[in-house]
Structures are given as C-alpha cells and as structure tokens.
Amino acid sequence: MRLRTKFYLSFAAAAFFIVVVAVGLFVTASDLSNARKAHATGTIMQADLGSMKQIVYEYSRFNALRSDQQWQLLGRRISDSSDFLLSVGNLRHTGAGELAARMTSADRFFEHLRAYWVGNDFSERRYRIVVGKLTAVLDSASARVDEIVVDARQIEIEAVDRNYYIIVLLLTLVVLSAIGILTAMVNQILPSVDRIKLAAARIGGGDLETPVANDRDDEFGDIERSLDSMRRNIGRFQHQLNAARLEAEQANEAKSQFLANMSHELRTPLNAVIGFSDLLATLDSARSDKDRVRDYAGNITQAGHHLLSLINDLLDFAKIEARKVELSNEPMMVSEVVENIGSAFAVLAAKNDVSLEVCATDTDVLVNGDAVRLRQVLYNLVSNAIKFSEGGQVRILAFADAMPGDQVRLRVDVQDSGIGIPEDRIEAIFNPFSQSDGSITRRFGGTGLGLPISRTLARMMGGDVVARSTPGEGSVFSATFVLEQLPVTAHVDGDAKAADAAPALEPGMSVVAVDDVPSNRAVIQSLLADMGCVPKVFEHAREAIDWVRDSHVDAILMDIHMPDIDGVAAASAIQNLPGKKRDIPIFAWTADITSEDLLGDSSVRWAGTLTKPVTREVLSGALNGLSGKRIAA
C-alpha cells in the first residue's frame, strides 16, 4: 500500500475518533452542566419549601397580608424551578412532574388556611387538620425535591466519571498513534531513507554501475526508481562528456601540432626569402652574372608563392568558419576545366617523377557554377596525389551525368599509387588541422586544411569529397558537384564577346596607389612602371585626395586601413569631388579578409577588390578591364 493511501486512511480514522471523542465530551459536559444546575435548583427549592412551612406555622390574622405575599413569591419561584427541572432531559424520570402537582395541592390547602382566619367559622380542629394536610403536602414536595437533588448529584458523578474515561481514551489514542508513527519510522521510513541516502552517496562518489534497488511500490520506491534513472542518465552524460573531452583534447593536440607545422612551413620559405635577399643585397654587381641573379630571384619568387599558398589556405578556412564564402555563377565547359588540370600539374608531376593521366568521359558539357572554387577543390586533390605518389602514377577520371531538372552531376576521381591511408584515419584527414600521420607533415609539409576546405566547397556546390584507400597501395579521392546545365551556344557566344571586350593594357595609364607601408608602395610602383603605367604613390590619403583633385587619374588603388583617413572615407571623398572625378575607378587594395562587410556596407562604388600581395597577372587583369574607358582630364 502506498504511503499516501496509508496517510489518508490514518487521517480518516483519527478524524473519526476525534469526532467521537468530541461528541462524547460535548454530551458529558452538557450532562454535567445540567446536573449541577439541577442540584443547585433543588437546593434552593428545599430552602423555599422550608420557608413555606415556616409561613404555615406562623400564619395569623395579623400577618396574613405579608404571609400571603411571601407564599405567592415562593410559589412562583418553585413553579419556575419545576419548569426548569422538567426541561432538563436527563431528570424527567424523577419527581419533577409530581412536584408541580404537590405545589398545586399546597396552594389549594393554603387558600383554606387563609379562609379560616379571615372567615367567622374558625375552628381549632379544622385549622389543625388544614395545617396538617398542608404540611404533609409540603413534606411530600420536599421529598420529591430531595429525590431530584440526589438524582442530579448522581448524574454529576457519572458525568465526571465519563469525562475521566474519555480523557483516558484520548490519552490512549495519542499513545497508540505515537507508537504507530514510531513503528512506521523505524520499520519503513528510516530504512528507506537510509537506502536512498546510501544510493545517492554511491552515485555522488562516482559509482554509476551499481543499480539502485527499487522493489517497493510506494513513494519511496518511486524515489528509488527516479534515482536509478538519474544514475543511468548521469552515466550516459558522463560518457558523452568524456567523449567530448577526448575529442576536444584531440582537437587541441591537432591544433598544437598544426601550429608547430605552420611554424615550420612558414619559416622554411621565409628562410629562402631572407637568405636569397641577403645574397642579392651583398652580391658584387661587378662580378655577378645574370644566371645567379635570376636563380636567386626565382628562389625568392618560389618561396613567396609557397607562403602565399599557405596564407590562402588559412584565409579560406577562416572564411569558411565565418561563413563568408559566397559562390559565383558563370558559364564554364567541364572538359576545359579537367584538361586544364592536367596541363597545370604537368611540371610538378615531372619534377616528382609521377606519371599523370587525364581521362574525361562525356564532359563536353556547359554548366553554370563557380569555376574558381571548383578548380580549387580539384587542384587540392591532384596536388596531394602527386605529392604522396613520388615515382608512381596519378590518374584523373572525370564523368558528367545528366540529372532531372537541367542539372549535371560531375564526378572527378583522383587515383594515386602513393603511401595510402589507414582505414581508421580516412575520416580524420577531413578534420581541420589533421593529417593521417604526424610524420606526413614533417616529410611532405602542408597545413592540413586542403581537404577540409575542399569537402566544404564541394558540399556547397551540392556534392561531396570522399576517399577510399589501402595503405601501401594508394588512394582514390572522389569529388562530386551538382551544377546547372546550359546550352553550348551560350559558351561560344560568351567566349567571343569576352575576346572582343578584352583589349590589351594601354601604355601610359595614370594609376594612383595609396598605402602607409613603404615596401608595399615600392612594390606596386615597380609593378605599375614595368607594365607601362605612370604610377603615383602616396603614404597619406589626404595627400592623394588633394593630388587627384588637380590631376588626371585613370585608376586608384586604395588601401583600406590607414592611420590618418581610412580607405573607405578617402574613396568616398574622391567620388564626391566635382565633375568627372566621381567616375574614376577605385579598387579596394587590402590584405584584410574581413573587410568585405565593411566594403559592402559603404556607399563607395568600388571597381573591384585586390587582395595583397597582388601579382602581376591579377593587377594586369584588373587594369585591362579599364582599357578604353579612361577618364578625360
């Protein structure tokens, strides 16, 4: 039986006994009060009857009036007392009714007594007879009153005894209730509390394996079952927490290893840049030959491109984590993209003694998509395959399958005969900062971000990047993309229009470059001059604004972050100049990948964005678009 039910039953029984005791106490108190009142009334009536007897013995002609008045007063008092005694229920079996009849007879004989004294027919003998009968009636009435007093006294004694018994019964009930509560505490409540306490202590101490006994069907059983459920939940949460902690530790270890790798990766090309730069600076121009200078410059350029590749990976990953990557849509021929991959990596494959083969099946399909990001994914996969397959073979297999709704599913498999990847590490290599083995980084280099970036970009284009591998035999990386198919004529027309709209860079273009870093100004000035432009560089934006106001300018390269006036404010000020100055193309020239929101929120009409470091090809492409659109002075 549940404790709540036991409590309700005990409460009902206690309430019943309390009501019975209360009723008994009320009845007993009422009887005791009535008995005491009846006893007091009877005592007063005895005194009144004695006074009436005294009136009878002393009655004479001389005190008749006073005696009559006293008799009437005492008679009314005895009559009222008799009525009260008749109203007391537990005295009705006594002589209260007979007392009224006796008092009526006494009044009648008292009238005879008064008549004998007032009338002329007074007789001593008759007087004595009347007095004797009146006295006898009063004695009989006194006997009835004595019975009432005795009866009231008896009822009073009985009521007192009942009160005693009720009090004893009440005390007995209290003692029995206390014994019952104590027994329940000792036999049921305290052991259950101790069991729950011990179970909670075990759980608190970390014992999540021992089940909590819950064989009871009362509220304590409910508590024990809830405690056991909590134990299981805590165990599950602890398991998840341990797994998350282990994952976090592994991620932290991977990031620490990544920082160590990046330190090595960045220092290696920097060592080449600084070392060959020092050699160039100390080279004796009189005895130096052009081949040595060209070799030093080539090493510096190669190291710089390596650095740029590392930084681009970091920037791409930062953009992906910040969800700042936006895909563009432009027509592209799938077969051209795949063939360009083979030609782009021909030199690297030959350097690593790798046989590179490209096989495209049904890829003469024109699609709409982001060609730059698609190439980035494929370049990452092919670059890894060549890097890990030195002296082996790499095959690029491309397939394009039509899908419902004018869509094409492009799949590119990159097969290599390299070192392979253990099965339990295949998914790990797609985690940021991770490679299948720490020695891989020391041997082949890399940031460990290429595959995570590639998978994210492929998924953004409706596909994925997956891998299968056998250690020692090689790997296959499959990249899929879902792209919108276009008519082939659109590509032909677009290429023709692009060819017509791409004039060569006109010599003599006036280009203003604003940057607060001296080395940046020196590099851009040399590049522009070498491309046939007329460069003008400024350290402060305010100086550039003043010069543009009074001079002819074809294009402006504006650094975004500068100490005096930032590039956005400077560009806005130039576009607010009067006349045709407002139409001067202004390029945002920045190394900050987070500046896209700043540029988008501004009111400046940007001609484009040039990310530092700017190569000759990128700068030439940007200025080529301005050829034929030079602003009149």
Secondary structure, DSSP 8 states (H G I E B T S, - for coil): --HHHHHHHHHHHHHHHHHHHHHHHHHHHHHHHHHHHHHHHHHHHHHHHHHHHHHHHH--STTHHHHHHHHHHHHHHHHHHHHHHHHSGGGTTSTHHHHHHHHHHHHHHHHHHHHHHHSS---HHHHHHHHHHHHHHHHHHHHHHHHHHHHHHHHHHHHHHHHHHHHHHHHHHHHHHHHHHHHHIIIIIHHHHHHHHHHHHHHHTT--SS-------SHHHHHHHHHHHHHHHHHHHHHHHHHHHHHHHHHHHHHHHHHHHHHHHHHHHHHHHHHHHHHHHH--TTT--HHHHHHHHHHHHHHHHHHHHHHHHHHHHHHHHTT------EEEEHHHHHHHHHHHTHHHHHHTT-EEEEEEES---EEEE-HHHHHHHHHHHHHHHHHT-TTSEEEEEEEEEEETTTEEEEEEEEEE-SS---GGGTTGGGSTT--S-HHHHHHH---S-HHHHHHHHHHHTT-EEEEEEETTTEEEEEEEEEEEEE-HHHHHHHHHHHHHT-----TT-EEEEE-S-HHHHHHHHHHHHHTT-EEEEESSHHHHHHHHHHS--SEEEEES--SSS-HHHHHHHHHTSSGGGGGS-EEEEES-GGGHHHHHHS----SEEEESS--HHHHHHHHHTTTT-----
